[in-house]
Amino acid sequence: MKPARSLRFRLFAYAAIVVAAALLVTGFSLSALFARHLERRVGQELDTHLNQLTGGLRLDAASALSLGREPVDPRFQSVFGGLYWQVRDTATGAELRSRSLWDTTLDIPGDVLEPGQTHAHDAEGPQGARLLVHEIIVLLAGPDGDHPVRVSVAIDRTELSALSTGFARDLAPVLALLGSVLLVGFLLQIGEGLKPVTRVLAGVSAIRGGTRSRLPTDGVPREVAPLVEEINALLDAQDQAIGRARDRAANLAHGLKTPLSALASDIDRLRARGDTEIADDIAELAQRMGRHMDRELARARLRHGRSHDRTPLRPVVDGILRALKRTPDGERLDLACDIGTGITVPVDPDDLNELIGNLAENAVRFASSRVVISAEGTPAAIVIRIGDDGPGLDPDGIASALQPGMRLDQSGPGAGLGLAIAGDVADSFGGELHLGASPLGGLEARIVIPLAQPPG
């Protein structure tokens, strides 16, 4: 089965798409949340540095700005170390900077801030770095009045990006493992969900194989129950249609019997009047009609399909041989049955009688002294052999013997349909009919009855 036409493959493909989309959204969402959390945590650290700086600012008697104590983070002491601070007296323009800024300054926008309000924004830093800046305005009292002092602390966003990238790198295998677990779970779920469909398929195979007549309805899920009911209803309707067709065929064939009998009387009267040629022509046509009628009657009796039960083979064969023993041809023959009592076949008893009876009747007609019916079992089939010690057939005769209307003996009575009807019966349950040389010296008919329905 092509994967594109597999329901299991489609469901798994949809599940894989959903899992992949969910993991992508989860990955981006978690990375964004981590970045926000990281920026919030770094902002708290910057605010701590702001508090340390503002707590150490002083104005002396000459209103000169000074810092009593610098923050202790070593990055402030490393040139372009990624962490910077800057203090600017907006009244006098005096400015203090961390050693990490070296000969540069923070590019602070000229926005107006309320004293005591912390403001966060991005700015360009040393060597073109992108900085996250937190700043505050504090008022320092001096001899000449209050001085608004703008205190700024900044960190290089490269560090934040590196931490976010590392988090995403660590998150990837976790999401991959989660995706694998989810896909395995979906696969198990799909398998469990498709079990009812598998059971329906097995039930249909059992019906086709003859071990069931209908699909079981016990324990069927609500979603699958309508399908099971429809299949069973279809089987009921099919059985009714086959029964009606069989009855119509039988009625038609029986309806033709009376006109054919009357036609036989007319043929006799024609011969009595001397119209032999016309009588022979009509008799040949009537015989053809009789052949077709007999075959349709035999087909109408077929049950078509494997039997739900197994039929013991030995009693059927014994009954057929007893009936043949009472015929003129059978009285002179040794009719033997070499079949064990434990062999059973999945064929309806009536169909089995039709099958073996036609072949045994042919064997009795042509046998010289003996007819033997035997059977043997294999793991896959039951093989029934019907052999005689008659004249047999050459290869050309064997090739044409199964054709409808081909008589093995043109001089004897009969419609020439025994082998054809037997072939129809064998086909109805998936069996095979073969002809070949018999160990007794004549013809052997070999019937192969499969024990399991072959795949369609």
N, C-alpha and C positions, 0 to 999 in steps of 0.2 A: 504494500500500500504506500502511495506517495505521501510524504510528510505533509504536503499542503492540503491533502484531503483527509488527514487524520484529525479527529476531534480532540484527542489527547494532545497532539502537537499544537493545535491552535490554542487550546486553553493554556498550555504551558507557555506558549509564545506571548499571549496576552498577560499572563502572570509575570513573566520576565520583564516585559515592557513596564508594567505597573511598578514592579519592585525597583527597576532601574530609575524610573522617574522619581519614585519616593525617596530613594537613596540620594539622588542628586539634589532634590529639594532639601532633604535633611542635612546633607553635607554643607550646602551653601548657607542654610539657615544657622547651623551650629557654628560655622566659621564666622558669620556676621555677628552672632550673639557673643562669641568669644572676643571678637575685635571690639565690640562695644564694651564688654566687661573689662577688657584690658585697658581701653582708653579711660574708662571710669576709674579703674584702679590706679593708673598712672596719674590721672588728674588729682586723685587724693594725695599721691606722693608729691606732686608739684605744689599742692596747697600747703602741705607740711613745710616744704622749703620756703614758701611765701611767708608763713608764720614765723619761721626762724629768722628770715631776713628782716621783716618789719619789726620784730622784737629787738634787733640789734642796731637799728638806725638811730643816729643822733645828729643834733645841730649844736655846734659849739657857740661861744659868745659872738663869733664873727659870722654866724649863720652858715658856717661851712659844714657840708654833709659828710658824715663818717659812718662806718659800720663797725660795731663793737666785736661781732663774732660772725664769721662766715659759715655757711653750711658745711657739714663734715663729709659729704659724699665726695669720693676721690675723683669722680668724673668732672667735677667743677675745676679741678686743678690740672687736668690733662688738656693740652691744646686740642681744640676741636674734638673733645671727648664725647660729645653727644648730649651733654647736659649743661645748660647755661643759665646765668642770672644776670640781671641788669637793673640798676636803680637810677632813676633820673628825677632831679628836682625840677619840676616844671616852672618854678618861680625864678630860679637862678640859672637853669640850664646845666647845673653840675651833674656829673654822671659817674656812677661806680659800675664796674663790670667784673665778671668772673674771669679767672685766668684762661678758662677754656675758650673764651671768645677771642683771645689774643688781640689782634689789631682791628677786629671787626665789631660791629654793633648789631643789636637786634633791630630788624626793620619793623618797628611797632607802628601800627596805623594811628592816625591822629584823631581817633574817636574820643568823645567825652564820656568819662566814667563818673559814676557817683562814688563818693568816698566810702570805703568799706565794702564795695561790691566787687566780687571776683568775676573776671571776664575771661572767657576762653575763645581762642581763634587760632587760625593757622597763619604762619608767616615764613618768609624765606630767611634761611640762616647761613652760616659760613659754608663756603664751597657749594652754594646752590642747594643745600639740604632743605627739605621741607620740615618745618618745626611745628609742634603743638605747643602753644603758648598759653600760660595762665598768668594774669596780672591783676593788680589791685591798686587803688589810690588810697594812700594814707595821709593824714594831715599831721605834720610835725610842728610843734610850737617853737618859734625862734624869737630872738630879741626884736626882730622887726615884724613879727606876726606869724600866722600859720603858713607853712609851706606845703603845697600839694606835691607829694612824692609818688611817682609811678614805679611800682616794683613789678618786675617781670621775671618769670622762670619759664624756660623752654626745654623741650626734649626732642631729639631727632626722631622723626617718624620711621626712619629706616629700622630702628630697633623694634618698634611696634610691628612693622611689616614682617620682620624676621620671625618674631614670636608667633604671629598669625600664620605664617607659612609653615612653621614647625608644627603648629597645632593641626593644620590641615593634613600635613604629611603623616602625623601620628594617627589622625582620624581615619585616613583612607583604608588601612588594613582592617580596622574595626568594622567599618561600613561594608567592606567586601565580605568579611566573615558573616556579618548579619545578613547580607544579601544571599549568601550561600545557604544559610540556615532557612531563610524564608523560602527560597526556591525549592529546597528539599521538602519543606512543609507543604508548599503548594503542590508539588509532585505527588506527595502522599494523599493530599486532599483530593486531587483530580482522580487518582486511582480509586480512592474510596467512593468518590461521586459517580464514577463510571461503572462501578460494579453492577448496579441494576441493569445497565445496558448490556454488559457482558452476560448477565444471567438470562436476559431476554434472547440474546444471540444463541446461547447454549440451548435454550428451550426450543428455538426455531430449528436448530440443528437436530435436536432430539425428535421433533415432530417429523422432520424430513427423513430421519433415520428409522422412524417407526417405533421408537421406544415411548413416545408420548403422543397423545391426540390433541392436547391443548396446552397453552402456556399456563403455568401455575400463577395464581393470583394472591397466594398467601405471602405476606411480608413484602409486597411490592410498594415502593415509595409512592406518595401521592402524585408526584410529577410524572412518574412512569406508568401509573395505573391506566390512564386513558389509552396509551399505546398498546398495552397488553390486552385491554378490553377490545380495542379495534381489531387487533390481530385475531383474537379468538372469534369475534363476530365475523371476520372475513373467512376464517376457516369453516365456521358454521354455514355461511352462505355458499362457500365452495362445495361443501359436502352436499348441500341441498341441490345445487345446480348439477353436480355430477350424478346424483341420484335421479333427478328428473331426466337428464340426458340418457342415462342408462335405461330408464323405464321407456322413454320414447323409442330408443333403438330396439329394445326387446319387443315393444308393441308393434313397431313397424315390421320387424322380421317375422313375428308371429302372424301379422296380418297378411304377409305375402305367402304364407304356407298354403292357405286354402286355394288361392288362385293357381299356385304351382301344382297342387294336387289335381285341380280341375284340368290344367294344361296337360298333365301326364295322361289323363283319361282321353283327352282329345288326340294326343300323339298316338295312343294305342288304336283309336278308331281310324286314324289316317293310315296307319300301317295295315290294319285289317282291310281297308279299301284298296290297298296297293300303292298308296302315295308314300312310298318308303323314303324317297329323297327329301320330300318336304318334312316328313316326320323326323328324319335325322337332324335336319337343320334346326327345327324347333326344339328338339331334345337337347341339342348342343347349347342353344341359347338358354333353355330352362336350367341346364346343369350349371352354366356360368352364374346365373342368378342365384341358384342354390348355394354355390360356393361362397358368394359374397354374403348371402344371408347367414350361412353357418358361421362365417368368420365374425360378422357383426354380433351375432348371438354370443359367441365366445368372448368377444371384447366387452359386451355388456355385462357379462358375469364377472369380469375382472374387478378386483378391489382397488387396484392402482395404488401402489405404495407399499412400503414394508409393513408387515403386521406388527401390532403393538405387543402381541404375545408370540411365544415360540411354539411351533407345532412339532410333536414327535413324528419322526420320519418313518420309522418301522411300521406302525399301524396303518399309515396311509398306503404304503407300498404293498403290504400284505392284503389289504382290501382290494387294491387294483388287480393283483395277481389272482386272487380268488375269482373275481369277476371275469377275467380273461380266460381262466381255466375252463369256464363253462361255455366258451365260444367254440365253434367248430375248429378254428385254427389252433386254439389253445389246448384242446383236448389231447392233441398228439404230441405236445411239446413238454419238455422239462423246464418249468418256470421256477427259478431260484431267487431268493432274496438274501444277500450277504451284507446286512446292515445291522449294526449294534442297536440295542434298545435305548441307549442313552443319547443318541444323536437327535437334536432338535434343530429346526430351521425357522428363521423369522419371516415366514410366508403364511398367508391365510390358508386354512385347510382346503377350501374349495378351489383356490388358485393352484395349490399344490396337486390336487387331484387332476385338474385340467392339464397341468404341465406334464406330469409323469404319465398320466393316462394316455395322452395322445402319442407320446414317444413309445411307451410300452406296446400300444396297439400296433404301431408300425413295425416294431421289432418282432412281434408275434406273427404278423402277416408274412414277413420275409424269412423268418428263421427256418432252418432245416430240422433241428431237433432240440435246440436249447436257447433260452433267454436268461440272462443273469442281470439283476439290478443290485449294484453295490454303492457304497458311499464311504467317503473318508473326510476327516476334518483337518483343517490347517488353522493357524492362528487368525487368518483373515477371512476364510471362506469354508463352506461345505461343498464338496464336489460329489455329484451323483452321476453314476455311470450306468447306462442301459445298453448292454451289448448282446448281439445275437451271432449265430453261426451261419447266417445266410450268405447270399452272393456278394453283399457289400456294394460299395460305390468306388468308381475311379475318381481321381482328383477333380476332373471336370464335373462329374456328377455331384460331388460334395459341394462344389462352388455354387451350383444352381439349385440344390435341393431345398434351400430355405426360401426360395422365391415363391410367392403365393401362387397356387394353382399348378405348380410343378409336381407331378405325381411320380413316385419312384417306380411304379408299375402301371404302365398305360393300359394293360389288358385287364387289370382287376378293378373291382368296384372302389368307390370313394371319390371324394372331391379334391384330393391332393392338398388339403389345408392343415393336416396334422402337424407338420413341422413348422408351418407359418404361425399357427395358433400357439404352439409351444414357444416360438420365438417372441410373440407378443406378450405372453405371460411372463417370460423371463425378463423382458425389457421393463415390465410394469414395476418390478421391485429392484431394478438395478442389476439383475443377473445377466449371465451370458450363456448362450447355447452354441456348442461346437460339435462338429461331426468329424469322425476319423475312423481308422481301422480298429476293429475289436480284437482283443487277444483270442476270442473264440473263432476268428476267421471271417466274420461278417462286418457289419457296421456298428459303430459305437457312438451313441449320443451322450455328450458330456455336459452337464448343467453345473455352472459355477454360481453359487448363492453367497454373496458377500455377507459377512456377519455385521459389518458396519456400513452405514450409508457413505458412498464415496463423495468427496467434496464436489460441489457444483461449480 
